[in-house]
Amino acid sequence: MAKTSRVQKVQNWWKSLARTKKRKVILALASVFVTSYFVGWYFGRDMSPKYDTEDAARMFIAANLHADVVSSDEVILSADAGLATYTYTLSTDSVMFSLPPADQVAQMKPPRRNPFREESRFLALAGIAAAPGGAIGAFSTVTEVVTRATLPARITLYVTAAALCATGGALGFWMGYRDDAAYDAPVFAHALKDRDNWRAYAKPLHDCMNTRDAIALLRKIDAADNPGKPSKDADRLEASSGRCNHLVTWATRRP
């Protein structure tokens, strides 16, 4: 007599269940997926960055700025925020707002509304509110069926439930997590136009360039006065300003 495989045992067990039991098992597994989805969505929303504060805008500027000009005479910083480009000039202490040429903007399509995302908070709250009942119902149903199931069937049910729970949670987190900078939010927009924020980033770069010029001048003077000897003053100043090289290199990269 041929040995029955695990798959065949599970299939035979499933066939032996009454139709009502099958429905309960399917509904229980579905409730596991739905509950984990909404819980994942809630955590995704909770862990999403909040761009409605001035500190968030300052972080955004720092992460996206680029030094277009860096010298002891001038520092010009810029950062793209949506369609707009903000440019700060240290010598005039001004922030300019610019857009791409009109013909390019005319070819762009405005962002579309996503009804699911807009209503998903309500749906998630409703799902979380119903989660305890769904979880308890699923647990009681699965427990009732599992106690009478064969070992392969139990393992199959457990693995299926775990997979649905992980998939639902991951999908919910992905749908709930949002990292869209709110460029038009009043606090965020104000912070982007605030000269103090830009000056705080531009001034250290300007000081670094002055330090570089001072080091170069010291080396030039010492080379003229003491040919062939190291410039101790320039070496000390350079050692104390090691962060300047990193800061200038970082600021001149392209985000």
Steps between C-alpha positions, in 0.01 A plus 500: 500500500644833397591740780280812516700819457461806723333692220251220448430488875425872504280466192312209653450692824369802311257285302373343820399838645142609473426798277425722800833408658684585180333839490597565861862409433514726193337788690734448794808513278359805321447675834865431588611670178264797536580557867877487441459733202329769704743462790789531253337807347470664841868442580596622153314825555637534851860462375458735201706822513308810605569796275272750670768647730782749451759246613381263228545777243849576632591132468358500147714800403813341646436170321426659162715813484784538255773763512503659153771749601737463795780752551623753753312765302167328444288197591192406297285207607204346323248222563219354293160469669241358264487717189667793673867569554604711797830688469672682784776758447710584805630838381146637459348279770207419275296194401375486142217277380505375141309258279596310182418667167129525430518272195644220716244550776219499241597146397479369856191335643367603840506229767187289513298442811513155651160432660630190670783688669272788596241272658742238623532659843129452563516149359802418714339628817188300421712194432698541822176545696369175352833320536446354849168345401642370173809360669299329773258354245786379282681345797192318627412371152851383418538343846176308453608369161865439590420281800343250261749539217791276414855616571576595135172694487587684820842595368343618172249717686766650726735576211218647292383721787857618570557578131173693475580690820848598375376590152207704632718684751768580241242616243322713759826659614595577139161659431500696825857626493529839328816701448359786292634840597214747549648783294175699513442465873513850656765418762714308251475768230582775748809316621623455140481877449653588836843660447613402848481132413706542184749736663563242773623259231679754280701681771710196607590438135608862464710475817661181371604670177648791698693246708631334183614838366669577833686166493615563143618852593692375805675236292591761239643738762693226681635367171635848420643561848623148574552310173496123534356501852147387589245760597406410858231766527338382176523135611334577834224697334445226243490232771240695695283550191486142377121502491506783247620274218225251573235772518602664172525164321159396632332829407633499144368150426177464309216348713 
